[in-house]
Amino acid sequence: MPNTNSLANTSLTTAEQLAREELIDMVPYQSARRLFASADQTAGEEKIWLNANEAPGLGDYQLSANNINRYPDFQPESLINAYSDYAGLAKTQVLATRGADEGIELIIRSFCKAYQDSILICPPTYGMYAISAENHGANIVKVPLKPDVLTLDLNGLAQQVGKVNVVFLCSPGNPTGNLLPQEQIVAAVELFKNSAMVVIDEAYIEFSPEQTSAKLLSDYDNVIVLRTLSKAFALAGLRCGFTLANEDVITLLSKVIAPYPISAPVAEIASQALTSQRNIMTERVDVTNSLRDELSQWLQEQSWCQQVFTSNANFVLFRCSNDKVKTTVFDLLVANNILIRDQSKQQQLASCLRISIGNEQEIAKLKQVLTKQLSIS
Ligand SMILES: *Cc1c(COP(=O)(O)O)cnc(C)c1O
């Protein structure tokens, strides 16, 4: 008798036969690290990493492993105190997570029923909203940013009211760099009042802190703000982020998150970065903002550069005069051990590249290579 059990297909591994089908063809997030995993190991040559919006420079942190034999607090108190103080919110409005990426995942898992509910994104935008949604089995509705100005298409958003459970806005945007106008964010929150949670991803808000949407939490119950220590705080390797929301939302997310998401050493370092070392962050932000403005200005003066996007973050997005020029610029930098990020596959961003603002020497080296060696035929 023929075996009709699908597990009998021997050309597939057991894992491949059992896996959720949609995962087989899924492409994981192409992080800057993954894309240049081999470059990391090339011996001898120092790489200049300007492709992941990390901050340059190391902090100086003290670690005591006094209680390392014990489980940490679910939400370490010193850390929550430090962040609520920094954000000007109540402790009940703060959830610490393994990076802002975990916040994204928790929100989708908490508000979207798998294979039924949808999230809304506004491309070009940060890739993890779609990856987390796919992973969970949530549908993805796209309402692109308005061409050229890269602000919200509020009419487009209005058409999706009642059809989505979570709306992801990114301000300042990644990879675009611009802030969404405050009145547009408020309009979006109003539009989705009673029908969807509106998440404002503020991974880069330290570069223009007065523009935060955290103040909306007192007026609206459908607002969530995402923050991270990975960018302005120069702690990408720590994996620490924060979800800011009203208490009912935090209570809900607390049911979905792992029982000990923040390890004791992470809490120790993050608490120091947010208290005694906070001024180091604000000084770094000032330096980064001026380097960014200088680089934007310089790019504007280059004949091969067609457009420089306004940035309120620690990176600059620019459009090359055509795709061939884009490839030439990117490859020349790689040949000189300088890694930037190709954004040309994103909607509306043909021939676009993104440069993260490293330290002064790194940006000087990049300009020097492009000035001396770039030949566009
Ligand atoms: C870098 C980034 C994140 C992720 O931050 P982590 O805290 O490192 O997980 C989230 N959103 C945006 C827009 C980012 O650029």
The ligand as an SDF file (V2000), in Angstrom:
LIG
                    3D

 15 15  0  0  0  0  0  0  0  0999 V2000
   17.9050   50.3150   14.3280 C   0  0  0  0  0  0  0  0  0  0  0  0
   16.4250   50.4410   14.3020 C   0  0  0  0  0  0  0  0  0  0  0  0
   15.6040   49.6820   15.1470 C   0  0  0  0  0  0  0  0  0  0  0  0
   16.1190   48.5340   15.9710 C   0  0  0  0  0  0  0  0  0  0  0  0
   16.8010   48.8900   17.0460 O   0  0  0  0  0  0  0  0  0  0  0  0
   17.3480   47.7940   18.0640 P   0  0  0  0  0  0  0  0  0  0  0  0
   17.0600   48.4250   19.3720 O   0  0  0  0  0  0  0  0  0  0  0  0
   18.8050   47.6790   17.7860 O   0  0  0  0  0  0  0  0  0  0  0  0
   16.5960   46.5240   17.8820 O   0  0  0  0  0  0  0  0  0  0  0  0
   14.2510   49.9100   15.1320 C   0  0  0  0  0  0  0  0  0  0  0  0
   13.7090   50.8160   14.3130 N   0  0  0  0  0  0  0  0  0  0  0  0
   14.4600   51.5530   13.4690 C   0  0  0  0  0  0  0  0  0  0  0  0
   13.8030   52.5390   12.5890 C   0  0  0  0  0  0  0  0  0  0  0  0
   15.8350   51.3700   13.4320 C   0  0  0  0  0  0  0  0  0  0  0  0
   16.5620   52.0620   12.5470 O   0  0  0  0  0  0  0  0  0  0  0  0
  1  2  1  0
  2  3  1  0
  2 14  2  0
  3  4  1  0
  3 10  2  0
  4  5  1  0
  5  6  1  0
  6  7  2  0
  6  8  1  0
  6  9  1  0
 10 11  1  0
 11 12  2  0
 12 13  1  0
 12 14  1  0
 14 15  1  0
M  END
$$$$
